[in-house]
Amino acid sequence: MEIKLTTSEIQAILQGCQYTLRLISSSQDYRNIESSEYFSTLNDVILNDAFNILGEVLDAIDDMKQMTQQ
């Protein structure tokens, strides 16, 4: 089963994910988790890294749309 999404729908979903990550990372509970000595990830990434990566993907989609409209 293939899900068909438009570029605008993909952008909206990614922006929603980015907003959700920002909400989580701003909560005190999450900041407590992330600052725990027991919290670690394989590559030392934190939630803000995922937020930034989504931003890069969104920028790349915008760039692609601009290039293909010319």
C-alpha positions as CSV (number, residue, x, y, z in Angstrom):
1,M,0.0,0.0,0.0
2,E,1.5,3.3,-1.1
3,I,0.5,6.5,0.6
4,K,0.3,9.4,-1.8
5,L,1.2,12.8,-0.4
6,T,1.7,16.1,-2.1
7,T,4.8,18.1,-1.5
8,S,2.7,20.6,0.5
9,E,1.3,17.8,2.6
10,I,4.8,16.4,3.3
11,Q,6.0,19.9,4.3
12,A,3.0,20.3,6.7
13,I,3.6,16.9,8.3
14,L,7.3,17.7,8.8
15,Q,6.5,21.1,10.2
16,G,4.0,19.5,12.6
17,C,6.7,17.1,13.7
18,Q,9.1,19.9,14.2
19,Y,6.5,21.8,16.3
20,T,5.9,18.7,18.4
21,L,9.6,18.3,19.1
22,R,9.9,21.9,20.1
23,L,7.0,21.5,22.6
24,I,8.5,18.4,24.1
25,S,12.0,19.9,24.4
26,S,10.6,23.0,26.1
27,S,9.0,20.9,28.9
28,Q,10.7,20.7,32.2
29,D,10.2,17.0,32.4
30,Y,12.0,16.4,29.2
31,R,14.8,18.8,30.2
32,N,15.2,16.7,33.4
33,I,15.4,13.5,31.4
34,E,18.0,14.9,29.0
35,S,20.1,16.3,31.9
36,S,20.1,13.0,33.7
37,E,23.5,11.3,34.0
38,Y,21.7,8.1,32.8
39,F,20.5,9.7,29.6
40,S,22.6,8.9,26.6
41,T,22.2,8.1,22.9
42,L,24.4,6.2,20.6
43,N,25.6,9.3,18.7
44,D,25.2,11.8,21.5
45,V,22.2,13.3,19.8
46,I,19.5,15.2,21.6
47,L,16.0,16.1,20.7
48,N,17.1,19.5,19.4
49,D,19.3,17.8,16.8
50,A,16.2,16.1,15.4
51,F,14.4,19.5,15.3
52,N,17.4,21.0,13.4
53,I,17.5,18.1,10.9
54,L,13.8,18.5,10.1
55,G,14.5,22.1,9.5
56,E,17.3,21.2,7.0
57,V,15.0,18.8,5.2
58,L,12.3,21.5,5.0
59,D,14.8,23.9,3.6
60,A,16.0,21.4,1.0
61,I,12.3,20.8,-0.1
62,D,11.9,24.6,-0.4
63,D,15.1,24.8,-2.5
64,M,13.9,21.9,-4.7
65,K,10.5,23.5,-5.3
66,Q,12.2,26.8,-6.3
67,M,14.5,25.1,-8.7
68,T,11.8,23.1,-10.4
69,Q,9.5,26.1,-10.8
70,Q,12.1,28.0,-12.8
